[in-house]
Amino acid sequence: MKEKQIVRKISVCLLVVGLGLAISSHAGRRPPYQTVHDMDRSLLPPVITPADEPAKPPSDAIILFAGKDTSQWESDKGGRMKWKVENGYMEVNKTGGIHTTKSFGNCQLHIEWASPSPPKGKSQGRGNSGVFFMGRYELQILDSYTANNYDDNRTYADGLAASLYGQYTPIVNACRKPGEWQTYDISFLTPKFDKDGKVIRRARITVLHNGIVVHNNVEMWGSSGHKVKNPRYRPHGKLPLSLQDHGDPIKYRNIWIRELPEQ
């Protein structure tokens, strides 16, 4: 009898351990699709209609662009940025990406953008740009207004507007029409590394697209990249914020940032 009780206790312990391993092995996994940039239509998020009202900067914000002054930016190729600046916005013009002159860590960012109207191109060639935190972690910009019309503007779910490129699809597609101004409000928490360069905390990000939460405190799996199946981290400190020149005339305006403390 005692032997049976001992065997039963051992079996229960093994079951608990097994469940624990199963849970831990699934914790923090990538989104529910197996391949990066999967074109499966069923993975596209539902479409919703956002409200209107862009945010104004608070008193402690650093103004990165308010319509004319571009002194907070420089070209990725070196020297002053060469994007077109007029009518209160700056526009990508195939002169290369730009980045802030100052480096940032934990931050809150507000940025407004508009894709070309009338729209041109399809998929990833339709109003493409990107916001790169620390020059590595990309929040995608794309004309995804008709992305759920699969025949008209087919693209992969982890490359939509407001996707964390190649890693997370937005919860919903909150895109406005081409030419209309859109807002991103983002809270970004930097990754942390130990003295040997090992990741002890992944980067975390919360994103509101046109006032709607599309990512809720999710972990980045490493640096963003095209067709990167296993994103990885490289140790780094504070780095500039970057805006991508993907060749499409995306407009930007009303960009401000708040530095956030470590909590």
C-alpha positions as CSV (number, residue, x, y, z in Angstrom):
1,M,0.0,0.0,0.0
2,K,2.8,2.4,0.9
3,E,4.6,1.6,-2.3
4,K,1.4,2.5,-4.3
5,Q,1.1,5.8,-2.4
6,I,4.8,6.6,-3.1
7,V,4.4,5.8,-6.8
8,R,1.2,8.0,-7.0
9,K,3.0,10.9,-5.3
10,I,5.9,10.6,-7.7
11,S,3.5,10.5,-10.7
12,V,1.7,13.7,-9.4
13,C,5.1,15.4,-8.9
14,L,6.2,14.5,-12.5
15,L,2.9,15.8,-13.9
16,V,3.2,19.1,-12.1
17,V,6.8,19.5,-13.2
18,G,5.7,18.6,-16.8
19,L,2.9,21.2,-16.7
20,G,5.3,23.8,-15.4
21,L,7.8,23.1,-18.2
22,A,5.0,23.3,-20.8
23,I,3.8,26.6,-19.4
24,S,7.3,28.1,-19.2
25,S,8.1,26.9,-22.7
26,H,5.1,28.7,-24.1
27,A,5.5,31.9,-22.0
28,G,6.4,34.9,-24.1
29,R,6.2,33.1,-27.4
30,R,6.0,34.9,-30.7
31,P,2.5,35.6,-32.2
32,P,0.3,32.8,-33.3
33,Y,1.9,32.2,-36.7
34,Q,4.9,30.1,-37.6
35,T,6.7,32.0,-40.3
36,V,7.7,35.6,-40.4
37,H,5.8,37.8,-42.9
38,D,3.1,35.2,-43.3
39,M,0.6,36.2,-46.1
40,D,-2.3,34.2,-44.7
41,R,-5.4,36.4,-44.9
42,S,-6.8,35.0,-41.7
43,L,-4.0,36.7,-39.7
44,L,-5.1,40.2,-40.6
45,P,-6.6,42.2,-37.7
46,P,-10.1,43.5,-37.8
47,V,-10.7,47.0,-39.1
48,I,-12.1,49.8,-36.8
49,T,-12.7,53.5,-37.3
50,P,-10.6,55.8,-35.1
51,A,-11.8,59.2,-33.6
52,D,-10.2,62.6,-34.4
53,E,-7.9,64.7,-32.1
54,P,-4.2,64.7,-32.2
55,A,-2.3,65.2,-28.9
56,K,-0.5,68.4,-28.0
57,P,2.9,68.2,-26.3
58,P,3.0,68.5,-22.5
59,S,5.3,71.0,-20.7
60,D,8.2,68.6,-20.3
61,A,8.3,67.3,-23.9
62,I,11.3,67.8,-26.2
63,I,10.0,69.2,-29.5
64,L,11.6,67.2,-32.3
65,F,9.7,68.8,-35.1
66,A,6.9,71.5,-35.0
67,G,6.7,72.5,-38.6
68,K,9.9,74.3,-39.6
69,D,13.0,73.7,-37.4
70,T,14.8,70.5,-38.3
71,S,17.8,71.1,-36.0
72,Q,16.9,68.1,-33.9
73,W,17.6,65.8,-36.9
74,E,20.5,64.8,-39.1
75,S,20.9,62.5,-42.2
76,D,21.9,58.9,-41.8
77,K,24.4,59.6,-44.5
78,G,25.9,62.4,-42.4
79,G,25.3,66.1,-42.1
80,R,22.1,68.0,-42.2
81,M,18.9,66.2,-43.2
82,K,17.7,66.9,-46.7
83,W,14.0,66.0,-46.6
84,K,11.5,68.5,-48.0
85,V,10.1,70.9,-45.4
86,E,6.9,72.9,-46.2
87,N,3.5,73.7,-45.0
88,G,4.2,72.5,-41.5
89,Y,5.4,69.0,-42.4
90,M,8.6,67.3,-43.6
91,E,8.5,64.7,-46.3
92,V,10.6,61.8,-47.3
93,N,12.3,62.5,-50.7
94,K,14.8,59.6,-51.3
95,T,17.7,61.4,-49.7
96,G,18.1,58.8,-47.0
97,G,16.8,58.2,-43.5
98,I,17.2,60.6,-40.7
99,H,17.8,60.3,-36.9
100,T,17.7,62.6,-33.9
101,T,20.9,64.4,-32.9
102,K,20.2,63.3,-29.3
103,S,20.1,59.7,-28.0
104,F,17.2,58.4,-26.0
105,G,16.4,55.5,-23.7
106,N,13.0,55.0,-22.0
107,C,10.6,57.4,-23.6
108,Q,7.1,58.5,-24.7
109,L,6.8,59.5,-28.3
110,H,4.1,61.3,-30.2
111,I,4.4,61.4,-34.0
112,E,1.9,62.2,-36.8
113,W,2.3,60.9,-40.4
114,A,0.4,60.8,-43.7
115,S,0.7,58.4,-46.6
116,P,0.5,59.7,-50.2
117,S,-2.8,60.5,-51.8
118,P,-3.7,59.3,-54.3
119,P,-2.1,56.1,-53.2
120,K,0.6,54.4,-55.3
121,G,2.0,50.9,-55.3
122,K,0.9,47.9,-53.4
123,S,1.8,45.8,-50.4
124,Q,5.1,47.0,-48.9
125,G,5.6,49.5,-51.7
126,R,2.5,51.5,-50.7
127,G,3.4,54.4,-48.4
128,N,6.2,52.6,-46.5
129,S,8.4,54.2,-43.8
130,G,9.1,53.3,-40.2
131,V,9.9,54.7,-36.7
132,F,12.9,53.0,-35.3
133,F,13.5,53.3,-31.6
134,M,17.2,53.3,-30.8
135,G,17.6,52.8,-34.6
136,R,16.7,49.1,-34.1
137,Y,13.2,48.4,-33.1
138,E,10.7,49.3,-35.8
139,L,7.1,50.5,-35.6
140,Q,5.9,50.2,-39.2
141,I,4.4,53.0,-41.3
142,L,2.4,51.9,-44.3
143,D,-0.8,52.7,-46.2
144,S,-2.9,49.8,-44.8
145,Y,-6.3,51.4,-45.2
146,T,-7.4,48.8,-47.8
147,A,-5.1,46.0,-46.6
148,N,-8.0,43.8,-45.5
149,N,-9.3,44.0,-49.1
150,Y,-6.9,41.2,-50.0
151,D,-7.1,41.5,-53.7
152,D,-6.6,45.3,-53.8
153,N,-3.6,45.7,-51.4
154,R,-2.3,42.3,-50.2
155,T,0.5,42.3,-47.7
156,Y,1.6,40.3,-44.7
157,A,0.1,40.9,-41.3
158,D,3.3,41.6,-39.4
159,G,4.1,44.4,-41.9
160,L,0.9,46.4,-41.7
161,A,0.8,49.9,-40.4
162,A,1.4,49.9,-36.6
163,S,3.0,46.4,-36.7
164,L,6.2,45.9,-34.8
165,Y,7.8,44.9,-38.0
166,G,8.3,41.2,-38.5
167,Q,7.3,40.4,-34.9
168,Y,3.8,41.5,-33.9
169,T,0.6,42.3,-35.8
170,P,-1.5,45.2,-34.4
171,I,-4.5,44.1,-32.5
172,V,-6.7,46.0,-34.9
173,N,-6.2,47.9,-38.2
174,A,-6.9,51.6,-37.2
175,C,-5.7,53.2,-40.4
176,R,-7.2,56.3,-41.9
177,K,-7.5,57.0,-45.6
178,P,-4.4,57.9,-47.6
179,G,-3.5,61.6,-47.2
180,E,-5.2,61.9,-43.8
181,W,-3.0,62.6,-40.8
182,Q,-2.5,59.7,-38.4
183,T,-1.0,59.6,-34.9
184,Y,1.2,57.2,-33.1
185,D,1.5,57.5,-29.3
186,I,4.1,55.1,-28.0
187,S,5.6,54.2,-24.6
188,F,9.0,52.5,-25.0
189,L,11.0,50.7,-22.4
190,T,14.6,49.9,-23.3
191,P,16.2,46.5,-23.1
192,K,18.7,45.8,-20.4
193,F,21.9,43.8,-20.6
194,D,24.2,42.4,-17.9
195,K,28.0,42.9,-17.8
196,D,28.5,40.0,-20.3
197,G,26.0,41.4,-22.8
198,K,23.3,39.0,-22.0
199,V,19.7,40.2,-22.2
200,I,18.1,40.5,-18.7
201,R,15.1,42.5,-19.9
202,R,13.7,42.7,-23.4
203,A,12.5,46.0,-24.9
204,R,8.8,46.6,-24.2
205,I,6.4,48.8,-26.2
206,T,2.8,50.0,-25.9
207,V,1.4,51.7,-29.0
208,L,-1.8,53.7,-29.7
209,H,-2.6,54.2,-33.3
210,N,-5.1,57.1,-33.8
211,G,-5.8,56.9,-30.1
212,I,-6.5,53.1,-30.1
213,V,-4.3,50.6,-28.3
214,V,-2.8,48.2,-30.9
215,H,0.1,46.8,-28.8
216,N,-0.2,46.5,-25.0
217,N,3.1,46.3,-23.3
218,V,4.6,43.6,-25.6
219,E,8.2,42.3,-25.6
220,M,10.4,42.9,-28.7
221,W,12.3,39.7,-29.6
222,G,15.3,41.6,-30.8
223,S,16.2,44.1,-33.6
224,S,13.7,44.4,-36.5
225,G,14.6,43.3,-39.9
226,H,13.2,42.0,-43.2
227,K,12.6,38.2,-43.2
228,V,14.4,37.9,-39.8
229,K,13.0,34.7,-38.3
230,N,14.9,34.8,-35.1
231,P,15.4,38.4,-34.0
232,R,18.4,38.9,-31.7
233,Y,19.7,41.6,-29.4
234,R,23.1,43.2,-29.4
235,P,24.2,45.1,-26.3
236,H,23.8,48.9,-26.5
237,G,23.0,52.0,-24.5
238,K,20.9,55.0,-25.4
239,L,20.7,55.6,-29.2
240,P,18.9,58.1,-31.5
241,L,15.4,57.7,-32.8
242,S,15.3,57.1,-36.6
243,L,12.8,57.7,-39.4
244,Q,13.1,55.5,-42.5
245,D,13.4,56.6,-46.1
246,H,11.9,53.6,-47.9
247,G,11.4,55.6,-51.1
248,D,7.8,56.7,-50.6
249,P,6.9,60.3,-49.9
250,I,5.6,59.9,-46.4
251,K,4.8,63.2,-44.5
252,Y,5.6,63.8,-40.8
253,R,4.6,66.6,-38.4
254,N,4.1,67.4,-34.7
255,I,6.8,65.1,-33.3
256,W,7.6,65.3,-29.6
257,I,9.2,63.0,-27.1
258,R,9.4,62.7,-23.3
259,E,12.3,61.0,-21.5
260,L,11.0,58.5,-18.9
261,P,12.8,57.3,-15.8
262,E,13.6,53.8,-14.9
263,Q,11.0,52.4,-12.5
